[in-house]
Amino acid sequence: MDYDPNIQEQVRRAYLLKGPCQPCNHQFPQRNFSGFLRRFSSKWFDQYGSWLEYSISKDAAFCLYCYLFKIEIGDQGGGDCFVGEGYTNWKKKCRLKTHEGSINGAHRQAQRKCQDLLNQKQHIETVFSKLSDDAKRDYKVRLTASIDCARFLLRQGLSFRGHDESELSKNQGNFLELLKFLCMPNENKEQMAVALRYVDKRGCVVERFVGIKHVTSTSTLSLKNAIEDLFSTHNLSISRLREQG
């Protein structure tokens, strides 16, 4: 948490990729517990290896997950000892299991956050890198327009929201109305007009305009997907469609 907020996720990811500190070959020192000498056991890494860490300098055990995503838990699962000063009560190995807690406990929540962070499919960076150049350009245009609207309203001291921002409202408020106004002259999207020709029960050929469908491009695949989506919306069967040259 001492790092800049903009790079905290990168720092956490670096810690997770490096893995927990587990000096298996270290000669762990002994501690006296009521006349009995106890020490940390490297065998515990086998059972709790995904999160259990050991600090040689402090002779104490820590939790990597809870260290990276600390949650205020009070005394739950051993409290703050696995994050702050470290756990050193070697005569009570059961506390390691207790620290893991229930499925909705603080440790499990921190574990899920670490797993999500390492799941590249959920990263916005990965999602954005898969977008086409056209999609990236569209996102940039929308973002720029939104920022321009916000700057203007702030400069003029005007309210953003309206009393009714629903789609049927005639006045959705300053922000949405200004955004629509800025987008109107620059709206240059590919559109496909769809008309269906069919034979009715009397044998007459009828042609009806169905609607206009926005498409990402005029490629065959794009038009096909748009038609299938339109048919699905109107509960029409694509199997009954016949082409006409």
C-alpha positions in Angstrom: 0.0 0.0 0.0 3.0 2.3 0.2 3.3 2.3 -3.6 1.5 4.7 -5.9 -2.2 3.6 -6.4 -1.7 3.4 -10.2 0.9 0.6 -9.9 -0.3 -1.3 -6.8 -1.8 -4.1 -8.9 1.4 -4.5 -10.9 3.3 -4.7 -7.6 0.8 -7.3 -6.2 1.1 -9.3 -9.4 4.9 -9.3 -9.2 4.7 -10.7 -5.6 2.3 -13.4 -6.7 4.4 -14.4 -9.7 7.5 -14.7 -7.5 5.6 -16.8 -5.0 5.8 -17.1 -1.2 9.1 -17.0 0.5 9.8 -20.6 1.6 13.4 -21.3 2.6 13.0 -25.1 2.9 16.6 -25.9 3.6 17.0 -23.3 6.4 18.0 -24.4 9.9 15.0 -23.1 11.8 15.8 -21.9 15.3 14.1 -23.3 18.3 11.8 -21.5 20.8 11.1 -22.4 24.4 7.4 -23.1 25.1 6.9 -23.9 28.8 10.1 -26.0 28.8 9.6 -27.6 25.4 11.6 -26.5 22.4 9.7 -26.0 19.2 10.6 -24.8 15.8 9.0 -24.0 12.4 8.8 -27.1 10.2 9.4 -27.0 6.5 6.8 -29.7 6.1 4.2 -27.1 6.6 5.0 -25.7 3.2 3.7 -28.9 1.7 0.3 -28.4 3.3 0.0 -24.6 3.1 2.5 -23.9 0.3 0.3 -21.6 -1.8 0.2 -18.9 0.9 2.5 -19.8 3.8 5.7 -17.7 4.1 8.6 -17.8 6.5 10.8 -14.8 7.4 14.3 -15.8 8.4 15.1 -12.4 10.0 11.9 -12.5 12.2 11.7 -16.3 12.6 7.9 -15.9 12.0 5.3 -17.1 9.5 3.2 -14.9 7.3 0.3 -15.2 4.8 1.1 -13.9 1.3 -2.6 -13.6 0.3 -3.6 -11.5 3.3 -0.4 -9.5 3.1 -1.3 -8.4 -0.5 -5.0 -7.9 0.2 -5.3 -7.2 3.9 -8.9 -7.0 5.2 -9.9 -5.7 8.6 -10.9 -8.9 10.3 -10.4 -8.3 14.0 -9.5 -11.6 15.7 -10.8 -13.8 12.9 -8.3 -16.5 11.8 -5.6 -15.3 14.2 -6.2 -11.6 13.6 -3.4 -9.6 12.2 -0.5 -11.8 13.3 -0.1 -13.4 9.8 0.3 -9.9 8.3 1.9 -7.7 10.9 4.4 -9.2 13.4 4.1 -12.7 12.1 3.0 -16.0 13.7 5.5 -17.7 16.0 3.5 -20.0 18.2 5.0 -23.2 16.8 3.4 -25.5 19.4 0.0 -24.8 17.8 0.2 -25.8 14.2 -3.6 -25.9 14.1 -3.6 -22.1 13.9 -2.5 -22.4 10.3 -5.6 -24.3 9.4 -7.7 -21.9 11.5 -6.2 -19.0 9.6 -7.6 -20.4 6.3 -11.0 -20.1 7.9 -14.4 -20.6 6.1 -15.1 -20.2 2.4 -16.3 -16.6 3.0 -13.6 -15.8 5.5 -11.0 -13.0 5.2 -8.3 -15.3 4.0 -10.4 -16.9 1.4 -11.5 -13.5 0.1 -7.9 -12.4 -0.2 -7.1 -15.7 -2.0 -9.8 -15.1 -4.5 -8.6 -11.6 -5.2 -5.1 -12.9 -5.8 -6.5 -15.5 -8.2 -8.5 -12.9 -10.1 -5.4 -10.7 -10.3 -3.4 -13.5 -11.9 -6.3 -14.5 -14.3 -5.2 -12.6 -17.4 -8.5 -13.1 -19.1 -10.1 -10.8 -16.6 -7.5 -8.0 -17.0 -8.7 -4.9 -18.7 -5.3 -4.6 -20.4 -5.8 -8.0 -22.1 -9.4 -7.3 -23.1 -8.4 -3.9 -24.6 -5.5 -5.4 -26.5 -7.9 -7.8 -28.2 -10.1 -5.0 -29.5 -9.9 -4.0 -33.2 -8.5 -0.7 -34.2 -12.0 0.5 -35.1 -13.3 -0.4 -31.6 -10.3 1.3 -29.9 -11.0 4.4 -32.0 -14.7 4.4 -31.1 -13.9 4.0 -27.4 -11.5 7.0 -27.6 -14.1 9.1 -29.4 -16.7 8.3 -26.7 -14.3 9.0 -23.9 -13.2 12.3 -25.4 -16.8 13.4 -25.8 -17.7 12.5 -22.2 -14.7 14.5 -20.9 -15.5 17.5 -23.0 -19.1 17.5 -21.7 -18.0 17.2 -18.1 -15.4 20.0 -18.5 -18.0 22.3 -20.0 -20.6 21.7 -17.3 -18.1 22.1 -14.6 -16.8 25.3 -16.0 -20.3 26.7 -16.3 -21.4 25.4 -12.9 -24.3 23.5 -14.4 -25.8 20.3 -13.0 -25.1 17.0 -14.7 -28.2 15.0 -14.0 -31.8 15.6 -15.0 -35.1 14.9 -13.2 -35.8 12.1 -15.6 -32.9 10.3 -17.4 -35.0 7.4 -18.8 -34.9 6.6 -22.5 -38.4 8.0 -23.0 -37.6 11.3 -21.3 -37.8 14.4 -23.5 -35.0 16.0 -21.4 -32.5 13.7 -19.9 -30.4 16.4 -18.2 -27.5 18.6 -19.3 -24.9 15.9 -19.5 -26.8 13.4 -21.6 -28.4 16.0 -23.8 -25.1 17.7 -24.5 -23.5 14.4 -25.2 -26.2 13.5 -27.8 -25.8 17.0 -29.3 -22.1 16.5 -29.8 -22.5 13.0 -31.3 -25.2 13.9 -33.8 -23.0 15.6 -36.5 -20.3 12.9 -36.2 -22.4 9.8 -36.2 -21.0 7.9 -39.1 -22.0 4.2 -38.7 -22.6 1.5 -41.2 -26.4 0.7 -41.3 -28.3 -2.1 -43.0 -31.9 -1.7 -44.0 -33.8 -4.9 -43.8 -37.0 -5.7 -45.7 -38.7 -9.1 -45.9 -40.6 -10.4 -48.9 -43.1 -13.2 -48.2 -46.2 -14.9 -49.6 -49.3 -14.6 -47.4 -52.1 -17.1 -47.0 -53.9 -15.8 -50.1 -50.8 -16.4 -52.3 -50.0 -12.7 -52.6 -46.4 -11.5 -52.5 -45.9 -9.0 -49.7 -42.9 -6.9 -48.9 -42.5 -5.2 -45.6 -39.7 -3.0 -44.1 -38.5 -4.5 -40.8 -36.0 -2.0 -39.6 -32.5 -0.6 -39.7 -29.7 -2.5 -38.1 -26.3 -1.1 -37.1 -23.4 -3.2 -38.3 -19.7 -3.0 -37.5 -18.7 -3.5 -41.1 -20.1 -4.5 -44.5 -18.4 -7.9 -44.6 -20.4 -11.0 -45.2 -20.0 -12.3 -41.7 -21.0 -9.0 -40.1 -24.1 -8.8 -42.2 -25.0 -12.4 -41.5 -24.6 -11.9 -37.7 -26.8 -8.8 -37.9 -29.6 -10.7 -39.8 -29.5 -13.6 -37.3 -29.7 -11.1 -34.4 -32.7 -9.4 -36.0 -34.5 -12.7 -36.6 -33.9 -13.7 -33.0 -35.3 -10.3 -31.8 -38.5 -10.8 -33.8 -38.8 -14.5 -33.0 -38.4 -15.5 -36.7 -36.9 -18.8 -37.8 -33.7 -18.5 -39.9 -34.4 -22.0 -41.3 -37.4 -20.7 -43.2 -35.3 -18.0 -44.9 -34.8 -18.2 -48.7 -32.3 -16.1 -50.6 -33.1 -14.3 -53.8 -30.5 -13.2 -56.3 
